[in-house]
Amino acid sequence: MNIIFSKFFLFALGCVCWAGGVPRGYADRFREYTEQYADPKDGARPLAASYLGGSGDEYLIAGDFLPDGTLYLAGNAFGPELEIRGHRVPVLGRDSSPPRFTMPMRNDSPQPPKSWEYRDGAAFIVRLSPDYTRITGGIRFPWGAGVLTDLVTDARGNLYIAGLVGDNFDSLGPSRRFTHESFEGDKESFLGKLKHDFSGFDWLLRFQDHSHNTPQLRVLDGGLLSFVGHNGLHVNPNGEILKAAHVGVTTGWQRGVCFSTFAQVQGDFHRSNTGREPWHRPFVHILNPDRSMRLRFYQFHNRTVGTNWSRLVSDSVMRLAAFDRNGQPVIGGWSDGGNSLWTRVPYDMTRPVGPAIRETTGRNTGLPFSTWGAWVGSFLHLNRLDFETGNPLTNTLFIAYIGGSRNVPSSVRGDNLDFSVDNDLLLSGGSASGLIQTRDHVVNTLDYGSDYIGGSFFAILTENWDNIRYSSAVPGAGQVDLQRHSSGQSGTYRFGSARVNGRTRVVAVTGAVQHDKFKPVSPVQNAFGGGTLDGLFVVLEMDTLPMSPPVTFQFPTAASRELTIGETAETLSGLFVVSSELRNNDSIVFFLDSTAKKWPLQYRANAVGNNVVDVSGSGRFALRAEGDRVELGEEGNSGKTRRLGGQDGGGRPYPDLELHVELTSRRTARGVIILCDRRLERSGPLHMQAIRPATFGMAITGKFQATKAELGLSESPADANDMVTIGWWAPGRPAPEGAAVERASTPGSRAPAAPGDP
């Protein structure tokens, strides 16, 4: 034993570095993937691509279709005028004096106000013919009435709009003020149903809301209209409010809201220090519709992170959040370089997410992109989680590539997520050189052969994110922040989608400057309208693909790996199982010496069999860790560990470890530690912690103490009596019906028997 652990506190850290160049057998990935997705299976084809604007400054912010393909587009003009194709747009309500607006500039580039900040302009709506070559109607609001942030239609052809109220809102006509005890905010939002002939509103609501958000709309099954801003509403086509709830707007965190339930996914990162590089410890919170905590993920504590894992954590930040059409949370993550925590299961960083998804869903997921060869860069990762259990459902990497002899990944930044009516992913952002495009169906005239294509783009991915249906740079686009995700993150594209004549149509809208590389398709407007900014839209058509069936998981996620956040044992009741069948079944056993080094040695363990405990303070369980599931401590008091390994610095194998625990009360336990030829019986404290909600699982933590000599770790008589803490962490899930606790025969009986004991 002394030989095996003679260098218990002295280990060398090895590393493998990529020395540059292209690995043998790999092609130029930029050209390889550009050819692969030039004309993809089930691709989307542009039906129209055009500027839309007048001699002033304006942008588009929303669009949607009627069943016959008629397209409504909504935008806002900054002023002081609005003409489209040389014609004045009719005013709805009483007009007022236009604002004196001058576009802010920086280094010859426009710096327009964010869409939710400027309410002195004029919102406008235009209707286009089903072939998108003619304007068949339009209106604008009076100057200063407010800013329009979304527009949707339903199957009956009704048209709904939403936005933020301006000082001159009353000039639109009569409106009804709605109040609710849970609503709060510093300003007001509006929601209305426009008449088909644009002559006024069938109904128009205004209500308290927050000025620093972009209200959004979605038509739910059955024709119910959902409004999401700082507050949430469900409204029927007659304007009757069926549900009202406070939703909230985060300042620094990213936020996504489910339109049907008002459940939320939130997240960002905490910055700390590993001693090697800044630690961007990302976190994701999934909230129930009542805003109570449902699940916490990715926020791995340093107690469970070794040096190799910390590189994944430190290079990962959450940047986007949304819910898909099935009510599943989707997150977009950024990584600086090839390492990323987003490639791992959200509750277990030791498991790659791709194989875990195939194992639990039976589906392939993700594009063939990889980050090998990457140095510093911004790479976009996307993950879909199951709302009920937190298990991963879909994952992909979306990046660009530099071609030629370099053949390395290039940066891509995502700025908005949305979903088509058949749940395809609608993605927008910005790319450095080397964007992978669907080359045969793009809306630019950039030269593919020159390998410089980048800039503002949007893309469509299949529901399982395993194919690109459309991807194109849009030169000059992405100039206005249309949708707020947090104080530092916003989206520059918005999307609409509908089924038209048995196929799926998508419209992407944005604000753009004039650019000679933008390629119009059947344009409604033959040239840039004038001023600094115009609206820009692209309409695409594609086959409607069947949506994937839902996945049922046998076991829920037991717990997050965050050890310091959660409820106390008093919130727990009943029986729980520490089980080898639990999906998130990794336990941790660590050794901490008297010098307070973290961690000189740490085992990753698994439960043996099904072990039932009663949180009132009874029951037993057993953990076993094989010698090749060890994380090794480094020299000094760095608090860092390195990767899983089965041998010490001298090439000697580590021994297997067994830990048998019996609860003697709600806060104490007896245990047996078996390490090589040593068998120690100890007592010590324990803590049981609910992982919200408690029905999803609990975590049991505890510790025992022994001397180095008792454990066989002593290197000399001088340290024989030094104390070592043996700490452990184990997850549990609610016990099935009929489960029973195995109790000790008499009070004060010896610790639980080890395998082979009588």
Beta strands, then each sheet from edge to edge (+ up, - down):
strand 1: 45-52
strand 2: 58-65
strand 3: 71-77
strand 4: 83-84
strand 5: 87-88
strand 6: 105-106
strand 7: 109-110
strand 8: 122-128
strand 9: 135-140
strand 10: 146-153
strand 11: 159-165
strand 12: 176-178
strand 13: 187-194
strand 14: 201-209
strand 15: 216-219
strand 16: 225-228
strand 17: 231-235
strand 18: 241-246
strand 19: 254-257
strand 20: 264-273
strand 21: 278-287
strand 22: 293-297
strand 23: 316-323
strand 24: 329-336
strand 25: 344-345
strand 26: 348-352
strand 27: 378-385
strand 28: 392-398
strand 29: 400-402
strand 30: 408-410
strand 31: 412-419
strand 32: 425-431
strand 33: 455-461
strand 34: 468-473
strand 35: 483-484
strand 36: 490-491
strand 37: 494-500
strand 38: 503-512
strand 39: 534-542
strand 40: 575-579
strand 41: 586-593
strand 42: 601-607
strand 43: 610-614
strand 44: 618-625
strand 45: 630-633
strand 46: 641-645
strand 47: 657-663
strand 48: 668-675
strand 49: 678-690
strand 50: 698-707
strand 51: 723-734
sheet 1: 1+ 39- 38+ 37-
sheet 2: 2+ 3- 8+ 9-
sheet 3: 4+ 5-
sheet 4: 6+ 7-
sheet 5: 10+ 11- 13+ 14- 12-
sheet 6: 15+ 16- 17+ 18-
sheet 7: 19+ 20- 21+ 22-
sheet 8: 23+ 24- 27+ 28-
sheet 9: 25+ 26-
sheet 10: 29+ 30-
sheet 11: 31+ 32- 33+ 34-
sheet 12: 35+ 36-
sheet 13: 46+ 45- 42+ 41- 51+ 40- 43+ 44- 47+ 48- 49+ 50-
end
